[in-house]
Amino acid sequence: MNKSEMRSLMRDRISEIPENEKLTTDAEIYKNTISLPDWKSAKNVFVYVGIGCEVRTDALIEKLISSGKRVYVPLCQGNGEMDAVYIPSLASLKPGRYGIPEPRECGEKAVPEDLDIIIVPGVAFGLDGTRLGRGAGYYDRFLSRARKAKKIALCREAVLHETVPTEPHDEKVDIIVSESRIIKIQR
């Protein structure tokens, strides 16, 4: 199966899950995520803002902000690049490119190398840390510059596989958090 076929299959699979079940699994993923010991020393955290079939991150963002972490969210640029922009609250977001909430104003940007944790979205993930994104390459380009950051994927079991189709430029994650388990990738 190629990337395009798998994206289509995963979107269909997620769309078949009832909304109340998605909310339940997202709440379990949140609990598993905040249980990770990696948060203790993390100061600068980059978190996607979940939309569509993605795991919701609003509660995680609020928790991180209230616990004193510096939270950065994506701001996609027209050139295929993405910036990590600081937000003081969820209220500082507005609908942006691709309908994804983004900062109202382009304030302080984090250098990818200065991030401690990156919460990574994906259409599907492999148990080997492989990730299937939406296809634009924003995250692969960004993750390739964030070498010291722990890369954590939030993933429903319904889209977790042994591996997913990849290409040489595709970046892997370090940890996958689902509603029922935490998978630390061995490299």
C-alpha atoms as an extended CHARMM CRD file, in Angstrom:
* protein
*
       187  EXT
         1         1  MET       CA              0.0000000000        0.0000000000        0.0000000000  PROA      1               0.0000000000
         2         2  ASN       CA              1.3810000000        3.4360000000       -0.8740000000  PROA      2               0.0000000000
         3         3  LYS       CA              1.1030000000        6.6070000000        1.2390000000  PROA      3               0.0000000000
         4         4  SER       CA             -1.9080000000        7.9980000000       -0.6060000000  PROA      4               0.0000000000
         5         5  GLU       CA             -3.8700000000        4.7640000000       -0.2880000000  PROA      5               0.0000000000
         6         6  MET       CA             -3.0620000000        4.4700000000        3.4110000000  PROA      6               0.0000000000
         7         7  ARG       CA             -4.0560000000        8.0970000000        4.0660000000  PROA      7               0.0000000000
         8         8  SER       CA             -7.4170000000        7.4560000000        2.4360000000  PROA      8               0.0000000000
         9         9  LEU       CA             -7.9390000000        4.2080000000        4.3500000000  PROA      9               0.0000000000
        10        10  MET       CA             -7.0410000000        5.8260000000        7.6990000000  PROA      10              0.0000000000
        11        11  ARG       CA             -9.3170000000        8.8280000000        7.1220000000  PROA      11              0.0000000000
        12        12  ASP       CA            -12.1770000000        6.4300000000        6.3600000000  PROA      12              0.0000000000
        13        13  ARG       CA            -11.3870000000        4.3340000000        9.4380000000  PROA      13              0.0000000000
        14        14  ILE       CA            -11.3480000000        7.3830000000       11.7550000000  PROA      14              0.0000000000
        15        15  SER       CA            -14.5210000000        8.8340000000       10.2170000000  PROA      15              0.0000000000
        16        16  GLU       CA            -16.3230000000        5.5930000000       11.1280000000  PROA      16              0.0000000000
        17        17  ILE       CA            -15.5170000000        6.0320000000       14.8320000000  PROA      17              0.0000000000
        18        18  PRO       CA            -18.4330000000        7.6990000000       16.6780000000  PROA      18              0.0000000000
        19        19  GLU       CA            -17.6240000000       11.1580000000       18.0730000000  PROA      19              0.0000000000
        20        20  ASN       CA            -18.2430000000       10.0930000000       21.6870000000  PROA      20              0.0000000000
        21        21  GLU       CA            -15.7310000000        7.2550000000       21.2580000000  PROA      21              0.0000000000
        22        22  LYS       CA            -13.1540000000        9.6950000000       19.8140000000  PROA      22              0.0000000000
        23        23  LEU       CA            -13.6350000000       11.9490000000       22.8510000000  PROA      23              0.0000000000
        24        24  THR       CA            -13.1750000000        8.9730000000       25.1760000000  PROA      24              0.0000000000
        25        25  THR       CA             -9.9970000000        7.7720000000       23.4440000000  PROA      25              0.0000000000
        26        26  ASP       CA             -8.6240000000       11.3200000000       23.2970000000  PROA      26              0.0000000000
        27        27  ALA       CA             -9.1560000000       11.6750000000       27.0770000000  PROA      27              0.0000000000
        28        28  GLU       CA             -7.2550000000        8.4080000000       27.6650000000  PROA      28              0.0000000000
        29        29  ILE       CA             -4.4520000000        9.5410000000       25.3340000000  PROA      29              0.0000000000
        30        30  TYR       CA             -4.2510000000       12.8080000000       27.2900000000  PROA      30              0.0000000000
        31        31  LYS       CA             -3.9530000000       10.9290000000       30.6110000000  PROA      31              0.0000000000
        32        32  ASN       CA             -1.2490000000        8.6520000000       29.2270000000  PROA      32              0.0000000000
        33        33  THR       CA              0.6090000000       11.6200000000       27.7390000000  PROA      33              0.0000000000
        34        34  ILE       CA              0.7510000000       13.6750000000       30.9380000000  PROA      34              0.0000000000
        35        35  SER       CA              1.9550000000       10.5770000000       32.8260000000  PROA      35              0.0000000000
        36        36  LEU       CA              5.2320000000       10.5830000000       30.8600000000  PROA      36              0.0000000000
        37        37  PRO       CA              8.2680000000       11.4930000000       33.0040000000  PROA      37              0.0000000000
        38        38  ASP       CA              9.6670000000       13.5820000000       30.1120000000  PROA      38              0.0000000000
        39        39  TRP       CA              7.5250000000       16.5700000000       31.1860000000  PROA      39              0.0000000000
        40        40  LYS       CA              9.4610000000       17.2080000000       34.4160000000  PROA      40              0.0000000000
        41        41  SER       CA             12.5450000000       18.6830000000       32.7640000000  PROA      41              0.0000000000
        42        42  ALA       CA             10.8570000000       20.0700000000       29.6400000000  PROA      42              0.0000000000
        43        43  LYS       CA             10.6730000000       23.8460000000       29.3950000000  PROA      43              0.0000000000
        44        44  ASN       CA              9.8670000000       24.4780000000       25.7210000000  PROA      44              0.0000000000
        45        45  VAL       CA              7.1200000000       22.3420000000       24.2050000000  PROA      45              0.0000000000
        46        46  PHE       CA              5.8050000000       22.4110000000       20.6420000000  PROA      46              0.0000000000
        47        47  VAL       CA              2.2460000000       21.0790000000       20.2730000000  PROA      47              0.0000000000
        48        48  TYR       CA              0.0680000000       20.7470000000       17.2070000000  PROA      48              0.0000000000
        49        49  VAL       CA             -3.5100000000       22.0120000000       17.5090000000  PROA      49              0.0000000000
        50        50  GLY       CA             -5.7290000000       19.0080000000       16.7270000000  PROA      50              0.0000000000
        51        51  ILE       CA             -8.3750000000       19.3020000000       14.0160000000  PROA      51              0.0000000000
        52        52  GLY       CA            -10.3850000000       16.8710000000       11.9080000000  PROA      52              0.0000000000
        53        53  CYS       CA             -9.4260000000       13.2520000000       12.5720000000  PROA      53              0.0000000000
        54        54  GLU       CA             -6.4280000000       14.1880000000       14.7500000000  PROA      54              0.0000000000
        55        55  VAL       CA             -6.2750000000       13.5610000000       18.4910000000  PROA      55              0.0000000000
        56        56  ARG       CA             -7.4270000000       16.7330000000       20.2550000000  PROA      56              0.0000000000
        57        57  THR       CA             -4.7200000000       18.6780000000       22.1030000000  PROA      57              0.0000000000
        58        58  ASP       CA             -6.6430000000       21.5460000000       23.7410000000  PROA      58              0.0000000000
        59        59  ALA       CA             -6.5560000000       19.9890000000       27.2280000000  PROA      59              0.0000000000
        60        60  LEU       CA             -2.8550000000       19.1910000000       26.8830000000  PROA      60              0.0000000000
        61        61  ILE       CA             -2.0330000000       22.7430000000       25.7760000000  PROA      61              0.0000000000
        62        62  GLU       CA             -3.9730000000       24.2000000000       28.7160000000  PROA      62              0.0000000000
        63        63  LYS       CA             -2.2550000000       21.8190000000       31.1630000000  PROA      63              0.0000000000
        64        64  LEU       CA              1.2000000000       22.7040000000       29.8450000000  PROA      64              0.0000000000
        65        65  ILE       CA              0.5450000000       26.4410000000       29.9980000000  PROA      65              0.0000000000
        66        66  SER       CA             -0.8720000000       26.2260000000       33.5420000000  PROA      66              0.0000000000
        67        67  SER       CA              2.1500000000       24.2110000000       34.6870000000  PROA      67              0.0000000000
        68        68  GLY       CA              4.5550000000       26.9310000000       33.5190000000  PROA      68              0.0000000000
        69        69  LYS       CA              5.8370000000       25.3910000000       30.2850000000  PROA      69              0.0000000000
        70        70  ARG       CA              6.4890000000       27.6240000000       27.2920000000  PROA      70              0.0000000000
        71        71  VAL       CA              4.0860000000       26.3360000000       24.6560000000  PROA      71              0.0000000000
        72        72  TYR       CA              4.6540000000       26.8250000000       20.9530000000  PROA      72              0.0000000000
        73        73  VAL       CA              2.2510000000       25.9010000000       18.1510000000  PROA      73              0.0000000000
        74        74  PRO       CA              2.7210000000       25.6080000000       14.3890000000  PROA      74              0.0000000000
        75        75  LEU       CA              2.4730000000       28.5410000000       12.0330000000  PROA      75              0.0000000000
        76        76  CYS       CA              2.7200000000       27.2890000000        8.4400000000  PROA      76              0.0000000000
        77        77  GLN       CA              4.4730000000       29.5410000000        5.9570000000  PROA      77              0.0000000000
        78        78  GLY       CA              3.7290000000       29.6600000000        2.2370000000  PROA      78              0.0000000000
        79        79  ASN       CA              7.1490000000       28.2290000000        1.3690000000  PROA      79              0.0000000000
        80        80  GLY       CA              6.4720000000       24.8010000000        2.9070000000  PROA      80              0.0000000000
        81        81  GLU       CA              8.2050000000       25.7310000000        6.1460000000  PROA      81              0.0000000000
        82        82  MET       CA              6.6860000000       25.8710000000        9.6000000000  PROA      82              0.0000000000
        83        83  ASP       CA              7.5440000000       28.0750000000       12.5850000000  PROA      83              0.0000000000
        84        84  ALA       CA              7.0330000000       27.2990000000       16.2640000000  PROA      84              0.0000000000
        85        85  VAL       CA              5.2800000000       30.3720000000       17.7090000000  PROA      85              0.0000000000
        86        86  TYR       CA              4.7720000000       30.9740000000       21.4340000000  PROA      86              0.0000000000
        87        87  ILE       CA              1.2040000000       31.2320000000       22.7300000000  PROA      87              0.0000000000
        88        88  PRO       CA              0.2130000000       32.4020000000       26.2210000000  PROA      88              0.0000000000
        89        89  SER       CA             -3.2490000000       30.7840000000       25.9400000000  PROA      89              0.0000000000
        90        90  LEU       CA             -5.6270000000       28.9840000000       23.5880000000  PROA      90              0.0000000000
        91        91  ALA       CA             -7.5070000000       32.2790000000       23.2680000000  PROA      91              0.0000000000
        92        92  SER       CA             -4.5560000000       33.6340000000       21.2800000000  PROA      92              0.0000000000
        93        93  LEU       CA             -5.3860000000       31.3090000000       18.3580000000  PROA      93              0.0000000000
        94        94  LYS       CA             -7.4910000000       31.9810000000       15.2480000000  PROA      94              0.0000000000
        95        95  PRO       CA             -8.3390000000       29.8640000000       12.1880000000  PROA      95              0.0000000000
        96        96  GLY       CA             -5.4700000000       30.0320000000        9.7230000000  PROA      96              0.0000000000
        97        97  ARG       CA             -4.0060000000       28.2350000000        6.7360000000  PROA      97              0.0000000000
        98        98  TYR       CA             -5.7590000000       24.9080000000        6.0500000000  PROA      98              0.0000000000
        99        99  GLY       CA             -8.3230000000       25.7870000000        8.7730000000  PROA      99              0.0000000000
       100       100  ILE       CA             -5.7710000000       24.9960000000       11.4890000000  PROA      100             0.0000000000
       101       101  PRO       CA             -5.8990000000       27.3060000000       14.5250000000  PROA      101             0.0000000000
       102       102  GLU       CA             -2.7180000000       29.3710000000       14.6690000000  PROA      102             0.0000000000
       103       103  PRO       CA             -1.4110000000       32.3920000000       16.6030000000  PROA      103             0.0000000000
       104       104  ARG       CA             -3.3130000000       35.6360000000       15.9730000000  PROA      104             0.0000000000
       105       105  GLU       CA              0.0080000000       37.4450000000       15.8370000000  PROA      105             0.0000000000
       106       106  CYS       CA              3.4060000000       36.0900000000       14.9060000000  PROA      106             0.0000000000
       107       107  GLY       CA              5.1790000000       36.6220000000       18.2010000000  PROA      107             0.0000000000
       108       108  GLU       CA              8.2060000000       34.9150000000       19.6780000000  PROA      108             0.0000000000
       109       109  LYS       CA              9.4860000000       31.9940000000       17.6240000000  PROA      109             0.0000000000
       110       110  ALA       CA             11.4080000000       29.0320000000       19.0000000000  PROA      110             0.0000000000
       111       111  VAL       CA             14.4330000000       27.6850000000       17.2170000000  PROA      111             0.0000000000
       112       112  PRO       CA             13.7140000000       23.9670000000       16.5810000000  PROA      112             0.0000000000
       113       113  GLU       CA             16.9840000000       23.0140000000       18.3070000000  PROA      113             0.0000000000
       114       114  ASP       CA             15.7670000000       24.6930000000       21.5430000000  PROA      114             0.0000000000
       115       115  LEU       CA             12.6010000000       22.6150000000       21.8860000000  PROA      115             0.0000000000
       116       116  ASP       CA             12.5220000000       19.8730000000       24.5240000000  PROA      116             0.0000000000
       117       117  ILE       CA              9.3710000000       18.0420000000       23.3920000000  PROA      117             0.0000000000
       118       118  ILE       CA              7.4340000000       18.0610000000       20.1300000000  PROA      118             0.0000000000
       119       119  ILE       CA              3.9150000000       16.6140000000       20.0450000000  PROA      119             0.0000000000
       120       120  VAL       CA              3.5560000000       15.2760000000       16.5170000000  PROA      120             0.0000000000
       121       121  PRO       CA              0.3280000000       14.7120000000       14.5540000000  PROA      121             0.0000000000
       122       122  GLY       CA             -0.1610000000       12.0530000000       11.9370000000  PROA      122             0.0000000000
       123       123  VAL       CA             -2.7020000000       10.1900000000        9.8700000000  PROA      123             0.0000000000
       124       124  ALA       CA             -1.1410000000        6.8540000000       10.9470000000  PROA      124             0.0000000000
       125       125  PHE       CA              1.8810000000        5.5940000000       12.8840000000  PROA      125             0.0000000000
       126       126  GLY       CA              3.9790000000        2.4460000000       12.8630000000  PROA      126             0.0000000000
       127       127  LEU       CA              5.1390000000        0.5680000000       15.9500000000  PROA      127             0.0000000000
       128       128  ASP       CA              8.6680000000        1.2360000000       14.6610000000  PROA      128             0.0000000000
       129       129  GLY       CA              8.2150000000        5.0210000000       15.0160000000  PROA      129             0.0000000000
       130       130  THR       CA              7.3130000000        5.6380000000       11.3850000000  PROA      130             0.0000000000
       131       131  ARG       CA              4.7950000000        8.3850000000       10.7330000000  PROA      131             0.0000000000
       132       132  LEU       CA              2.3870000000        9.0570000000        7.9040000000  PROA      132             0.0000000000
       133       133  GLY       CA              1.5190000000       12.7430000000        7.7640000000  PROA      133             0.0000000000
       134       134  ARG       CA             -0.8850000000       14.6450000000        5.5530000000  PROA      134             0.0000000000
       135       135  GLY       CA              1.6080000000       14.7940000000        2.7080000000  PROA      135             0.0000000000
       136       136  ALA       CA              2.8530000000       18.3920000000        2.6480000000  PROA      136             0.0000000000
       137       137  GLY       CA              6.1470000000       17.6530000000        4.4520000000  PROA      137             0.0000000000
       138       138  TYR       CA              5.9260000000       20.5200000000        6.9750000000  PROA      138             0.0000000000
       139       139  TYR       CA              6.6350000000       18.2800000000        9.9670000000  PROA      139             0.0000000000
       140       140  ASP       CA              9.4030000000       16.2520000000        8.3420000000  PROA      140             0.0000000000
       141       141  ARG       CA             11.3030000000       19.4240000000        7.4640000000  PROA      141             0.0000000000
       142       142  PHE       CA             10.7360000000       20.8540000000       10.9590000000  PROA      142             0.0000000000
       143       143  LEU       CA             11.5930000000       17.6460000000       12.8470000000  PROA      143             0.0000000000
       144       144  SER       CA             14.8290000000       17.2290000000       10.9110000000  PROA      144             0.0000000000
       145       145  ARG       CA             16.0770000000       20.4560000000       12.5570000000  PROA      145             0.0000000000
       146       146  ALA       CA             14.9070000000       19.5770000000       16.0940000000  PROA      146             0.0000000000
       147       147  ARG       CA             17.5090000000       16.9560000000       16.9210000000  PROA      147             0.0000000000
       148       148  LYS       CA             17.4790000000       17.1660000000       20.7440000000  PROA      148             0.0000000000
       149       149  ALA       CA             13.6830000000       17.2350000000       21.1350000000  PROA      149             0.0000000000
       150       150  LYS       CA             11.7550000000       14.1620000000       22.2640000000  PROA      150             0.0000000000
       151       151  LYS       CA              9.2260000000       13.5310000000       19.4900000000  PROA      151             0.0000000000
       152       152  ILE       CA              5.9420000000       12.1890000000       20.8610000000  PROA      152             0.0000000000
       153       153  ALA       CA              3.0770000000       10.9970000000       18.6590000000  PROA      153             0.0000000000
       154       154  LEU       CA             -0.5300000000       11.0070000000       19.8590000000  PROA      154             0.0000000000
       155       155  CYS       CA             -2.3090000000        8.1480000000       18.1230000000  PROA      155             0.0000000000
       156       156  ARG       CA             -5.5450000000        6.2160000000       18.3950000000  PROA      156             0.0000000000
       157       157  GLU       CA             -5.0910000000        2.4270000000       18.2820000000  PROA      157             0.0000000000
       158       158  ALA       CA             -7.2740000000        2.4100000000       15.1540000000  PROA      158             0.0000000000
       159       159  VAL       CA             -4.4610000000        4.0000000000       13.1130000000  PROA      159             0.0000000000
       160       160  LEU       CA             -1.5040000000        2.1600000000       14.6390000000  PROA      160             0.0000000000
       161       161  HSD       CA              0.2740000000       -0.4090000000       12.4360000000  PROA      161             0.0000000000
       162       162  GLU       CA              3.4780000000       -2.4600000000       12.4140000000  PROA      162             0.0000000000
       163       163  THR       CA              4.9160000000        0.1270000000       10.0260000000  PROA      163             0.0000000000
       164       164  VAL       CA              3.6290000000        2.7230000000        7.5690000000  PROA      164             0.0000000000
       165       165  PRO       CA              4.9400000000        3.5820000000        4.0760000000  PROA      165             0.0000000000
       166       166  THR       CA              7.9020000000        5.9610000000        4.2600000000  PROA      166             0.0000000000
       167       167  GLU       CA             10.4960000000        7.6660000000        2.1310000000  PROA      167             0.0000000000
       168       168  PRO       CA             14.1100000000        8.4580000000        3.0710000000  PROA      168             0.0000000000
       169       169  HSD       CA             13.2940000000       12.0280000000        4.1980000000  PROA      169             0.0000000000
       170       170  ASP       CA             10.4790000000       10.9430000000        6.5770000000  PROA      170             0.0000000000
       171       171  GLU       CA             11.2220000000       11.5310000000       10.2550000000  PROA      171             0.0000000000
       172       172  LYS       CA             10.4130000000        9.0140000000       12.9810000000  PROA      172             0.0000000000
       173       173  VAL       CA              9.0200000000        9.6460000000       16.4600000000  PROA      173             0.0000000000
       174       174  ASP       CA             10.5440000000        8.5290000000       19.7770000000  PROA      174             0.0000000000
       175       175  ILE       CA              7.3550000000        7.6990000000       21.6790000000  PROA      175             0.0000000000
       176       176  ILE       CA              3.8290000000        6.7930000000       20.5970000000  PROA      176             0.0000000000
       177       177  VAL       CA              0.9960000000        7.3940000000       23.0610000000  PROA      177             0.0000000000
       178       178  SER       CA             -2.3470000000        5.7240000000       22.4220000000  PROA      178             0.0000000000
       179       179  GLU       CA             -5.4420000000        5.2600000000       24.5560000000  PROA      179             0.0000000000
       180       180  SER       CA             -4.1660000000        1.9010000000       25.8080000000  PROA      180             0.0000000000
       181       181  ARG       CA             -0.3730000000        2.0460000000       25.8020000000  PROA      181             0.0000000000
       182       182  ILE       CA              2.8480000000        4.0060000000       25.6310000000  PROA      182             0.0000000000
       183       183  ILE       CA              5.3720000000        2.7120000000       23.1080000000  PROA      183             0.0000000000
       184       184  LYS       CA              8.9960000000        3.7990000000       23.4330000000  PROA      184             0.0000000000
       185       185  ILE       CA             10.7710000000        3.2810000000       20.1320000000  PROA      185             0.0000000000
       186       186  GLN       CA             14.0960000000        1.4590000000       20.3090000000  PROA      186             0.0000000000
       187       187  ARG       CA             16.7100000000        2.8040000000       17.8960000000  PROA      187             0.0000000000
